Amino acid sequence: MNTPLHALEEKLKPLYARLATHPLYASFRTIEDLRAFMEAHVFAVWDFMSLLKALQRGLTCVEVPWLPGAMPESRRLVNEIVLGEESDIYQGQHLSHFELYRLAMQQCGASTVAIDRLLFALRDGADMHEAVRGSHAPDEAKHFVGDTFHILGQGKLHAIGAAFTFGREDLIPEMFKSFVRDLNRDVAGQLETFIWYLERHIEVDGEEHGPMALRMIAELCGDDATKWAEAEEAAIFALESRLRLWDGIAARIA
């Protein structure tokens, strides 16, 4: 059946293919390379939660007094995704996937200074863009976060939903996973948490959150051709931003 959702997925396939075969994955050689990757990628893990929270704020009621939202199906879906992403269970602890990723960075010796500077500045009341600039994050990470908040700044829920649903890499090439597993043996298990994160990420995106997000996009856009066009634009923008992030990391570790 040639639905607008199916047509959008077909249009995005070339971009997904470019991501899956990006030269970044073949460029990893050492633990230092992986640390450099994580120090930039953590910003994408962090800003993913802002997309998710924008969706939750738009689809549910987080105000008092409470009022029911207009889209009960999407309301349920986004709350389920938030539960898993913000409060997953790892070794008996309740952690967001961002906190889990930061823990994996600490375990393998990657620096958390830049992402910690960002969080500290935001907690101290800094403007988001100033906080990113002052974090000393890699340039490609700064640009990626800027792209994400550009979409958020437009305030269009269907576009935010498209960036959330289609703009994240839900296909991690086997060659990268094999590299991480082999490297973990060489560094005496320092990557155990990161491996768990990768496997969990694939599991929940492929089996749970991915299908949920697709249903949410279908409801957000409905029969509105303009919304589908704007969703397509946002999805392409987000995927191209991801490719630029990969380009920047690859250039630094080459």
C-alpha positions in Angstrom: 0.0 0.0 0.0 1.5 3.3 -1.1 0.8 5.4 2.0 2.5 8.8 2.6 4.5 7.1 5.4 5.7 4.3 3.0 6.6 7.0 0.3 8.6 8.9 2.9 10.5 5.8 4.0 11.3 5.0 0.4 12.6 8.5 -0.2 15.0 8.2 2.8 16.5 4.9 1.8 19.5 6.4 -0.1 20.4 8.5 3.0 20.2 5.5 5.2 22.4 3.6 2.8 25.0 6.4 3.0 24.9 6.2 6.8 25.2 2.5 6.9 28.3 2.5 4.6 29.9 5.6 5.9 33.7 5.4 5.8 33.8 6.3 9.5 33.0 2.8 10.5 36.1 1.4 8.7 38.4 4.0 10.1 38.4 2.8 13.7 41.7 1.3 14.8 42.4 2.0 18.4 40.7 2.7 21.7 41.7 6.4 21.2 39.7 6.4 18.0 36.6 5.1 19.8 37.1 7.7 22.6 37.2 10.5 20.1 34.0 9.2 18.5 32.2 9.0 21.9 33.3 12.5 22.9 31.4 13.9 19.9 28.6 11.4 19.6 27.5 11.9 23.2 26.1 15.3 22.2 23.8 13.5 19.7 22.7 11.1 22.5 22.0 14.1 24.7 20.1 16.2 22.3 17.9 13.2 21.3 16.2 13.7 24.7 15.3 17.3 23.8 13.5 16.1 20.7 11.7 13.4 22.8 10.7 15.9 25.5 9.4 18.3 22.9 7.2 15.5 21.6 6.1 14.6 25.1 5.3 18.3 25.9 3.3 18.6 22.7 1.4 15.4 22.9 0.7 15.1 26.6 -0.2 17.5 29.3 2.6 18.4 31.7 0.8 21.4 33.1 -1.4 21.8 36.2 -4.4 21.7 36.0 -4.2 18.7 33.7 -6.1 18.5 30.4 -6.3 15.5 28.1 -4.4 15.7 24.9 -6.0 15.5 21.4 -4.1 12.4 20.2 -4.5 9.6 22.7 -2.6 7.0 20.6 0.5 9.2 20.2 0.2 10.2 23.8 0.5 6.6 24.9 3.4 6.0 22.4 5.5 8.9 23.5 5.0 8.2 27.2 6.2 4.6 26.6 9.3 5.8 24.7 10.1 8.3 27.4 9.9 5.5 30.0 12.5 3.4 28.2 14.8 6.3 27.2 14.8 8.2 30.4 14.4 5.4 33.0 15.8 2.2 31.6 17.3 -0.5 33.9 21.0 -1.3 33.9 22.5 -3.6 36.5 19.7 -2.7 39.0 20.0 1.0 38.4 17.4 3.3 36.7 19.3 5.4 34.2 18.5 7.3 31.0 20.3 6.1 27.9 22.3 9.4 28.0 23.5 8.6 31.6 24.3 5.1 30.5 26.4 6.4 27.6 28.2 8.8 29.9 29.0 5.9 32.2 30.3 3.9 29.2 32.6 6.8 28.4 34.0 6.9 31.9 34.5 3.2 31.8 36.6 3.3 28.7 38.6 6.5 29.5 36.8 8.9 27.1 36.6 12.5 28.4 33.3 13.7 29.6 34.6 17.3 30.2 32.8 18.9 27.2 29.4 17.3 27.8 29.7 18.0 31.5 30.5 21.6 30.9 27.4 21.9 28.7 25.2 20.4 31.5 26.7 22.5 34.2 26.2 25.7 32.1 22.6 24.8 31.4 21.9 24.0 35.1 23.5 27.4 35.9 20.9 29.1 33.6 23.0 29.7 30.5 21.4 30.1 27.1 21.5 26.8 25.3 23.5 28.1 22.3 26.0 29.8 24.6 26.3 26.7 26.6 27.1 24.6 23.5 29.7 27.1 22.3 31.4 27.2 25.7 31.5 23.5 26.1 34.6 23.1 23.9 32.9 20.2 22.2 34.2 19.1 18.8 33.0 21.4 16.1 31.0 18.7 14.4 29.1 18.1 17.6 28.3 21.8 18.0 27.0 22.0 14.5 24.9 18.8 15.0 23.3 20.2 18.2 22.6 23.5 16.4 20.8 21.6 13.6 18.6 19.8 16.2 17.6 22.9 17.9 16.9 24.6 14.6 14.2 22.0 14.1 13.0 22.4 17.7 12.9 26.1 17.2 10.4 25.9 14.4 7.9 24.5 16.8 6.2 22.1 14.4 5.4 18.9 16.2 5.2 16.8 13.0 8.6 18.0 11.9 10.1 17.4 15.3 8.6 13.9 15.2 10.1 13.3 11.8 13.6 14.3 13.0 13.2 12.1 16.0 11.9 9.1 14.1 14.0 9.2 10.9 17.1 11.3 11.9 18.7 8.8 14.3 20.9 5.9 13.2 18.9 2.8 14.0 21.1 0.5 11.9 24.6 0.1 13.4 26.8 -1.8 10.9 28.1 -5.2 12.1 31.6 -4.1 11.3 31.4 -1.5 14.0 29.9 -3.8 16.6 32.6 -6.4 15.7 35.3 -3.8 16.2 34.0 -2.8 19.6 33.7 -6.4 20.7 37.2 -7.3 19.6 38.6 -4.1 21.2 36.8 -4.9 24.4 38.8 -8.1 24.7 42.0 -6.1 24.1 41.2 -3.6 26.8 40.1 -6.0 29.5 36.4 -5.4 29.4 36.5 -1.5 29.5 33.7 -1.5 26.8 31.2 -3.7 28.5 28.8 -0.9 29.3 29.2 0.5 25.8 28.4 -2.9 24.2 25.3 -3.2 26.4 24.3 0.3 25.3 24.7 -0.6 21.6 22.8 -3.9 21.9 20.0 -2.2 24.0 19.8 0.7 21.5 19.3 -1.7 18.6 16.8 -3.8 20.6 14.5 -1.0 21.7 14.7 1.0 18.4 14.1 -2.0 16.2 11.5 -3.9 18.2 9.7 -1.2 20.2 10.5 2.5 19.8 11.0 2.5 16.0 7.5 1.1 15.2 5.9 3.3 17.9 7.5 6.4 16.4 6.3 5.5 12.9 2.7 5.2 14.2 3.1 8.6 15.9 4.3 10.2 12.7 1.3 8.8 10.8 -1.0 10.3 13.4 0.8 13.7 13.6 0.7 14.2 9.8 -2.7 12.5 9.2 -4.1 13.4 5.7 -2.3 16.8 5.6 -0.1 17.0 2.5 1.7 20.1 3.9 2.6 18.3 7.1 3.9 15.3 5.2 6.1 17.6 3.1 7.4 19.4 6.1 8.1 16.0 7.8 10.0 14.9 4.8 12.1 18.1 4.8 12.9 17.7 8.5 13.8 14.0 8.1 16.2 14.7 5.2 17.7 17.7 7.2 18.3 15.5 10.2 19.8 12.6 8.3 22.1 15.0 6.4 23.1 16.5 9.7 24.0 13.0 11.0 26.1 12.4 7.9 28.0 15.7 8.5 28.6 14.6 12.1 30.1 11.3 10.9 32.2 13.2 8.3 33.6 15.5 11.1 34.5 12.6 13.4 36.0 10.6 10.5 38.2 13.6 9.6 39.5 13.9 13.2 40.4 10.2 13.6 41.8 9.6 10.1 
